[in-house]
Amino acid sequence: MSFVTTILKDTTVTAAKQGGIVTVKAVFDNDTATNLIVNADEDAQDLSGFANGAKLDLLRAWWALTQGTAAANTGDCIVEFVGASSDVVALHLAGTGHYDGSAGAIKAAATNTTVTSSDITAQTRGTSGFVILEFRKDEAYTA
């Protein structure tokens, strides 16, 4: 009934579409909640170069998830871009797998121009395991 996130990498934008990679690891233990796994402007994470309206595009993902024993447990994880009025699903994960990005980046499609514009949530229901997500900062991030 817990989750922990760790920013593994946060590089700065060196030029348009260059640099600016964020990698985050989220570990869940029989968790049922909507957890904020990237909080770009929060003191504990403070992504380099963040500005209101900046977004993160999802490049790659790795996951290994299992479900708990309660009837309502699903063992899945819904990764969402935080929006101003509604969140937008980036990936719906279950089991074990990876997205290698060969189909292209999953663009941050949520409408949001505030301090939460780069925030990412993970919604779980009786889920244990981990998710590693790699993002590219968009052009609104500063060098």
Sequence and secondary structure as in RCSB ss.txt:
>XXXX:A:sequence
MSFVTTILKDTTVTAAKQGGIVTVKAVFDNDTATNLIVNADEDAQDLSGFANGAKLDLLRAWWALTQGTAAANTG
DCIVEFVGASSDVVALHLAGTGHYDGSAGAIKAAATNTTVTSSDITAQTRGTSGFVILEFRKDEAYTA
>XXXX:A:secstr
 EEEEEEEEE  EEETTEE EEEEEEEEEEEEEEEEEE TTSTTT  TT  TT  EEEEEEEEEEEE SSTT   
 EEEEE  SSS EEEEEE SEEEE STT  B       STTTT EEEEEEEEEEEEEEEEEE TTS  
